[in-house]
Amino acid sequence: MRTTTLLIAAVLTAMAAAPVAAQKSTAEGIAEYRAMLADGNPAELFEAKGEELWKRKRGPRNETLEKCDLGKGPGVVKGAFVELPRYFSDTKRVQDMESRLLTCMETLQGFNSAEIAKTPFGKDEQNSLAALAAWISAESRGMKFNLPQDHPQEKIMFEVGKRLFFTRGGSHDFACASCHGVDDKRIRLQELPNLTKNPGAGNGFGAWPAYRVSNGQMWSMQLRLNDCLRQQRFPYPLFGSDATIALGVYMGVNGKGGESIAPALKR
């Protein structure tokens, strides 16, 4: 009788542990899958194109972007990505990488930034922005995020981003926090990082831009945020809107000290 009781207890213990073990093996399997694909990450092709676009004379003024100030001084790329979004005195606003690139493309090369902002993702100069973002982020790969919070506008954008992150709305009454506000959440096989603190904030924010294997596209942070808002059934934001930039500030500040792995590889 005692042997039978011990056997039943052992079986019940194993059954209780099985879901945890299965979950762990699933997460490990996804990590191994990403590691195998990372050796040939197609983002490298976009990086090469982005560097070429940075140095090529283009636009109505036939100029390069080599004098573009991303926050570290004109032409300085290395280390700029891990300090964006940030306040820029020339535009008097907080800008993320893509909105700052639009400013440089207009002021240096003569492009119409408003027209580019209205262009659908994946077309024309939006493709150029994605490639430039891939190269610029790659130049800071392995560096730690350290978004500035010295200027009053940077502090305001953090608070705005925080409020937006927890704001529920849309037909499904979702907020960013519905998926990314607590630890140990997943949807299907996809883990959902907690973006309110590290390591989730650093890992999540620090991976974009990224190449999406599922659709064969290079996604910038602007596109990632736009798609999140689409899934929440929120109105489609304008490209480079203060709302998306504020969310970037909130996640980036939360991810301080996290290591940038962008451009990463995503499912």
C-alpha positions as a printed Julia matrix, in Angstrom:
267×3 Matrix{Float64}:
   0.0    0.0     0.0
   2.82   2.39    0.92
   4.56   1.6    -2.38
   1.4    2.39   -4.33
   0.93   5.69   -2.47
   4.52   6.73   -3.18
   4.12   5.81   -6.86
   0.93   7.91   -7.18
   2.64  10.85   -5.48
   5.59  10.59   -7.85
   3.29  10.52  -10.91
   1.31  13.53   -9.68
   4.54  15.47   -9.04
   5.78  14.68  -12.55
   2.46  15.73  -14.06
   2.54  19.03  -12.2
   6.07  19.73  -13.4
   5.36  18.72  -17.02
   3.79  22.01  -18.17
   6.76  23.96  -16.75
   9.24  21.66  -18.45
   7.31  21.85  -21.72
   7.2   25.63  -21.55
  10.92  25.79  -20.88
  11.72  23.45  -23.76
   9.5   25.52  -26.09
  11.32  28.73  -25.15
  14.66  27.01  -25.54
  13.62  25.63  -28.92
  12.68  29.1   -30.17
  15.99  30.46  -28.91
  17.88  27.72  -30.73
  15.89  28.39  -33.91
  16.79  32.08  -33.78
  20.42  31.3   -33.07
  20.62  29.05  -36.15
  19.06  31.68  -38.39
  21.1   34.54  -36.94
  24.25  33.34  -38.72
  22.63  34.33  -42.0
  20.43  37.19  -40.84
  19.14  38.93  -43.99
  19.33  42.19  -42.03
  22.99  42.26  -43.07
  21.88  43.05  -46.63
  19.89  46.03  -45.35
  22.85  47.15  -43.27
  25.05  47.24  -46.37
  22.39  49.15  -48.3
  21.94  51.59  -45.42
  25.64  52.42  -45.28
  25.66  52.97  -49.03
  22.63  55.27  -48.81
  24.25  57.26  -45.99
  27.3   57.98  -48.16
  25.57  58.39  -51.54
  24.66  61.81  -52.93
  20.91  61.84  -53.38
  17.83  64.04  -53.41
  17.15  67.42  -55.05
  20.32  68.84  -53.48
  22.47  65.87  -54.49
  24.02  65.58  -51.03
  24.95  62.74  -48.68
  23.77  62.23  -45.1
  27.31  62.33  -43.76
  26.64  65.61  -41.95
  23.48  64.33  -40.29
  23.52  64.86  -36.51
  21.93  61.9   -34.74
  22.76  63.31  -31.33
  26.49  62.63  -31.12
  27.56  65.37  -33.52
  27.44  65.75  -37.34
  28.26  62.49  -39.07
  28.8   60.46  -35.87
  26.88  57.19  -36.08
  28.52  54.85  -33.57
  26.74  55.02  -30.24
  23.91  57.22  -31.51
  21.25  54.51  -31.66
  21.45  53.58  -27.97
  20.72  57.21  -27.0
  17.62  57.65  -29.15
  14.92  59.0   -28.88
  16.31  62.28  -27.53
  15.72  66.04  -27.69
  17.18  68.0   -30.62
  17.57  71.75  -30.31
  17.3   72.45  -34.05
  13.82  70.92  -34.34
  12.89  71.7   -30.73
  11.38  68.27  -30.26
  12.2   64.78  -29.12
  12.91  62.52  -32.09
  13.53  58.83  -32.6
  15.9   57.46  -35.23
  13.45  57.47  -38.15
  12.0   60.91  -37.51
  15.52  62.3   -37.1
  16.56  60.73  -40.39
  13.58  62.41  -42.06
  14.81  65.76  -40.76
  18.28  65.13  -42.19
  16.9   63.91  -45.53
  14.93  67.15  -45.83
  17.49  69.67  -44.56
  20.56  68.09  -46.15
  19.25  66.35  -49.27
  16.12  68.34  -50.05
  13.59  65.51  -49.77
  10.02  66.3   -48.75
   9.78  64.68  -45.32
   5.98  65.03  -45.18
   5.61  63.07  -48.42
   7.96  60.35  -47.2
   6.03  60.12  -43.92
   2.82  59.53  -45.9
   4.43  56.78  -48.02
   3.3   53.26  -47.04
   5.84  51.09  -45.25
   7.93  48.99  -47.62
   7.75  51.41  -50.55
  10.1   53.96  -52.08
  11.9   56.11  -49.5
  10.37  54.13  -46.64
  12.61  51.3   -47.84
  15.55  53.69  -47.64
  14.62  54.61  -44.06
  14.46  50.92  -43.08
  17.9   50.26  -44.56
  19.41  53.35  -42.93
  17.9   52.33  -39.58
  19.39  48.84  -39.95
  22.89  50.18  -40.56
  22.78  52.88  -37.89
  21.52  50.45  -35.24
  24.16  47.88  -36.25
  26.87  50.46  -35.57
  25.82  50.39  -31.9
  25.39  46.64  -31.59
  26.56  45.41  -28.19
  26.38  48.86  -26.59
  24.18  49.61  -23.59
  21.03  51.74  -23.85
  21.35  55.06  -22.09
  18.59  57.4   -23.25
  19.04  60.95  -21.94
  16.46  62.35  -19.53
  18.05  65.73  -18.88
  15.87  68.0   -21.01
  12.34  68.79  -19.77
  10.87  67.6   -23.09
  12.57  64.21  -22.67
  11.02  63.84  -19.22
   7.61  64.86  -20.52
   7.81  62.33  -23.35
   8.66  59.58  -20.87
   5.56  60.39  -18.82
   3.4   60.61  -21.96
   4.77  57.27  -23.15
   4.03  55.71  -19.77
   0.43  56.89  -19.87
  -0.01  55.66  -23.44
   1.49  52.29  -22.52
  -1.18  51.7   -19.89
  -4.1   53.35  -21.73
  -6.8   50.87  -22.71
  -9.0   51.43  -25.72
 -10.14  50.14  -29.09
 -12.8   47.53  -29.71
 -10.88  44.96  -27.64
 -10.11  47.31  -24.71
  -6.39  46.58  -25.05
  -3.36  48.5   -23.86
   0.32  47.9   -24.57
   0.45  46.68  -20.97
  -2.14  43.98  -21.74
   0.62  41.99  -23.44
   3.81  43.61  -22.17
   3.06  44.74  -18.62
   3.87  41.64  -16.56
   6.38  38.8   -16.56
   5.99  35.34  -18.09
   3.34  36.03  -20.73
   3.25  34.49  -24.18
   0.98  34.34  -27.2
   1.06  31.01  -29.0
   4.82  30.18  -28.99
   5.95  33.79  -28.76
   7.23  35.1   -25.45
   6.03  38.61  -24.57
   8.71  40.66  -22.8
   7.72  42.83  -19.86
   8.58  46.27  -21.24
   8.15  48.09  -17.94
  11.54  46.94  -16.6
  14.7   45.05  -17.46
  15.55  42.56  -18.77
  12.33  42.65  -20.8
  12.55  46.33  -21.74
  16.17  46.08  -22.83
  15.6   42.84  -24.75
  12.39  44.04  -26.39
  13.32  47.6   -27.25
  16.92  46.62  -28.05
  15.98  44.21  -30.83
  14.31  46.65  -33.24
  14.77  47.32  -36.12
  14.6   43.65  -37.02
  14.16  41.33  -39.99
  10.8   39.51  -39.92
  11.2   35.97  -41.23
   7.43  35.48  -41.46
   7.0   38.13  -44.15
  10.54  38.68  -45.41
  10.61  42.36  -44.45
  12.84  44.7   -42.52
  10.78  46.32  -39.77
  11.75  49.58  -38.09
  10.57  50.52  -34.6
   8.0   52.83  -36.2
   6.5   49.91  -38.12
   6.62  47.65  -35.05
   4.7   50.19  -32.96
   2.23  50.89  -35.76
   1.48  47.17  -36.03
   1.03  46.85  -32.27
  -1.5   49.68  -32.33
  -3.24  48.0   -35.29
  -3.6   44.8   -33.28
  -5.06  46.81  -30.4
  -7.6   48.23  -32.9
  -6.33  51.74  -32.2
  -6.4   54.4   -34.94
  -3.4   54.21  -37.26
  -0.83  56.79  -36.06
   1.06  59.12  -38.34
   4.64  58.13  -39.13
   6.94  59.71  -36.56
   4.03  60.84  -34.42
   4.7   62.11  -30.9
   2.69  59.13  -29.61
   5.02  56.53  -31.13
   8.11  58.5   -30.14
   6.83  58.82  -26.55
   6.33  55.05  -26.39
   9.89  54.63  -27.65
  11.18  56.95  -24.91
   9.27  55.01  -22.25
  10.57  51.62  -23.37
  14.09  52.88  -24.01
  14.45  54.52  -20.61
  13.06  51.38  -18.94
  15.66  49.38  -20.86
  18.62  51.43  -19.6
  21.68  49.2   -19.36
  20.22  46.63  -21.73
  22.37  45.57  -24.66
  21.39  46.46  -28.2
  21.24  43.46  -30.54
  19.59  45.35  -33.41
  19.0   44.69  -36.16
  17.76  41.4   -34.8
  15.9   38.46  -36.33
  12.23  37.92  -35.54
   9.68  35.29  -36.5
